[in-house]
Amino acid sequence: MNASPEAVIYLNVAYIHPVIGNMWHRAEFLAVPLPGQFLAMLCGKTATATFEDYHERGKRAPLVECPHCNVEYRRARGIPILPEHPGLAKLTRQQQPPLKRRS
């Protein structure tokens, strides 16, 4: 019996946007995350990776972009940020990224 050839599906990690609730975030990935892998968003939020079929997304509320991730993305790439950008507003205590401990 002849084996079927493999069909490779290439994923560009630059276009992976983790979704928490109804908000999509940005993160820096070196590779496609594994299910259950810890993720840190540019805004400082954290979550574990899980995957669903894209069509499942339509069953939920429309997505909005995390304004704080957007600011960090723009800063890292030298993209201008308008002074009234919503991502420049102070983060609430619950939204603030965890403090980095010094070793």
C-alpha positions as CSV (number, residue, x, y, z in Angstrom):
1,M,0.0,0.0,0.0
2,N,1.4,3.4,-0.9
3,A,1.7,6.0,1.8
4,S,0.0,9.3,1.2
5,P,2.3,12.3,0.9
6,E,2.4,14.7,3.8
7,A,0.7,18.1,3.4
8,V,2.6,20.7,5.4
9,I,0.6,23.5,6.9
10,Y,2.8,26.5,7.5
11,L,1.9,29.0,10.3
12,N,3.4,32.4,10.5
13,V,3.8,33.1,14.3
14,A,3.6,36.9,13.6
15,Y,-0.1,36.4,12.9
16,I,-0.9,34.4,16.1
17,H,-3.1,36.6,18.3
18,P,-4.2,34.9,21.6
19,V,-7.8,35.7,22.6
20,I,-8.8,36.2,26.2
21,G,-12.5,36.9,26.5
22,N,-13.5,39.1,23.6
23,M,-10.1,40.8,23.3
24,W,-7.2,39.7,21.1
25,H,-3.7,40.3,22.2
26,R,-0.2,40.3,20.8
27,A,2.7,38.2,22.0
28,E,6.2,37.5,20.7
29,F,6.4,33.9,19.6
30,L,9.5,32.0,18.3
31,A,7.4,29.0,17.4
32,V,3.8,27.9,17.5
33,P,2.8,27.5,21.1
34,L,1.9,24.0,22.4
35,P,-1.5,23.4,24.0
36,G,-1.2,24.2,27.7
37,Q,1.9,26.3,27.2
38,F,2.2,29.5,29.3
39,L,1.8,32.7,27.3
40,A,2.7,36.2,28.2
41,M,1.1,39.0,26.2
42,L,2.8,42.3,25.4
43,C,0.4,44.0,27.9
44,G,1.5,41.7,30.7
45,K,-1.5,39.4,30.9
46,T,-0.8,35.7,31.0
47,A,-2.7,32.6,30.0
48,T,-2.2,29.1,28.8
49,A,-2.6,28.2,25.1
50,T,-5.6,26.3,23.8
51,F,-6.7,25.8,20.3
52,E,-10.1,25.9,18.6
53,D,-11.3,25.8,15.0
54,Y,-11.6,29.3,13.6
55,H,-15.3,28.8,12.9
56,E,-15.9,28.5,16.6
57,R,-14.9,32.2,17.0
58,G,-18.1,33.4,15.1
59,K,-20.2,32.0,17.9
60,R,-18.9,34.5,20.4
61,A,-19.0,38.3,20.7
62,P,-16.9,40.3,18.2
63,L,-13.2,40.7,19.1
64,V,-11.5,44.0,20.0
65,E,-7.7,44.5,20.1
66,C,-6.0,45.0,23.4
67,P,-5.0,48.7,23.3
68,H,-2.0,48.1,25.7
69,C,-0.6,45.3,23.5
70,N,-1.0,47.7,20.5
71,V,1.0,50.4,22.3
72,E,3.8,47.9,23.1
73,Y,3.8,46.6,19.5
74,R,4.0,50.1,18.1
75,R,6.8,51.1,20.5
76,A,8.9,48.1,19.6
77,R,8.6,48.9,15.9
78,G,8.9,52.7,16.0
79,I,5.3,53.2,14.8
80,P,3.9,56.6,15.9
81,I,1.5,56.5,18.8
82,L,-1.1,59.4,19.1
83,P,-1.3,61.0,22.5
84,E,-5.0,60.1,22.8
85,H,-4.3,56.4,22.1
86,P,-6.4,54.4,24.6
87,G,-3.5,52.1,25.3
88,L,-1.6,55.0,27.0
89,A,-4.2,55.1,29.8
90,K,-3.0,53.7,33.1
91,L,-3.6,50.0,33.6
92,T,-5.8,49.1,36.5
93,R,-4.1,47.1,39.3
94,Q,-5.7,43.9,37.9
95,Q,-4.3,44.6,34.4
96,Q,-0.8,45.5,35.4
97,P,1.9,43.0,34.5
98,P,3.5,41.1,37.3
99,L,6.7,42.6,38.7
100,K,9.9,41.1,37.5
101,R,12.0,39.8,40.3
102,R,15.7,40.4,40.4
103,S,17.9,37.4,40.8
